[in-house]
Amino acid sequence: EAGVVQSPRYKIIEKKQPVAFWCNPISGHNTLYWYLQNLGQGPELLIRYENEEAVDDSQLPKDRFSAERLKGVDSTLKIQPAELGDSAVYLCASSRGNSEGEGQFFGPGTRLTVL
Amino acid sequence: AQTVTQSQPEMSVQEAETVTLSCTYDTSESDYYLFWYKQPPSRQMILVIRQEAYKQQNATENRFSVNFQKAAKSFSLKISDSQLGDAAMYFCAYRSSARWTSYDKVIFGPGTSLSVIP
């Protein structure tokens, strides 16, 4: 079984430029999460999808961040324009979304550096 | 709102020895799940062990076991016979099981960096 796939793995951009990250969850996982992880800290949720619906985007800075999950499978997270403080690792995770407490499966992350 | 605290930013252990990582959490819910995740340097995060709050028996996965104290809201991870490959950041996480509270939300602690000394 393929794991959670993310691309690109690394991205370096100038501030004020746009950037996009892509995630393909594990097949059959209807819940998809985007997290931001700063160095030495735990992941912080940006947005959570149940199928194609964003059910929790309260921590997403909507003035510059946007996300979509068309057809309830893969997802794209975009930042426009990027700021220096956006430098971090962006993690995607997926789960079956039931109440069994299975836990989440994480992708390798995209390390973003904003210069 | 739920919170998760890991009071040990860094820990070290001699190879083959045992180490315990601490985690405490705050919640008003009675049913929930607790997890320990491992994140090796520059590698992806993986689930180490999970505990269901309604089960009194502590979870065990090979060399990894937990000490779950529900009344004290404590969830520590014990690693026995530590190996070099255990060196990583370890994150404690909480997840509600109540559907009407967006149960699929997971809250992570700040992490503990574990070093294994040869």
Chai-1 contact restraints between the chains, C-beta under 6 A:
chainA,res_idxA,chainB,res_idxB,connection_type,confidence,min_distance_angstrom,max_distance_angstrom,comment,restraint_id
A,T31,B,D104,contact,1.0,0.0,6.0,A-B,restraint_1
A,Q41,B,P110,contact,1.0,0.0,6.0,A-B,restraint_2
A,G42,B,F91,contact,1.0,0.0,6.0,A-B,restraint_3
A,G42,B,F108,contact,1.0,0.0,6.0,A-B,restraint_4
A,G42,B,G109,contact,1.0,0.0,6.0,A-B,restraint_5
A,G42,B,P110,contact,1.0,0.0,6.0,A-B,restraint_6
A,G42,B,G111,contact,1.0,0.0,6.0,A-B,restraint_7
A,P43,B,F108,contact,1.0,0.0,6.0,A-B,restraint_8
A,D56,B,S102,contact,1.0,0.0,6.0,A-B,restraint_9
A,G97,B,D104,contact,1.0,0.0,6.0,A-B,restraint_10
A,S99,B,S97,contact,1.0,0.0,6.0,A-B,restraint_11
A,S99,B,Y103,contact,1.0,0.0,6.0,A-B,restraint_12
A,G101,B,Y33,contact,1.0,0.0,6.0,A-B,restraint_13
A,G101,B,E52,contact,1.0,0.0,6.0,A-B,restraint_14
A,G103,B,F35,contact,1.0,0.0,6.0,A-B,restraint_15
A,G103,B,L47,contact,1.0,0.0,6.0,A-B,restraint_16
A,G103,B,R50,contact,1.0,0.0,6.0,A-B,restraint_17
A,F106,B,Q44,contact,1.0,0.0,6.0,A-B,restraint_18
A,F106,B,M45,contact,1.0,0.0,6.0,A-B,restraint_19
A,P108,B,Q44,contact,1.0,0.0,6.0,A-B,restraint_20
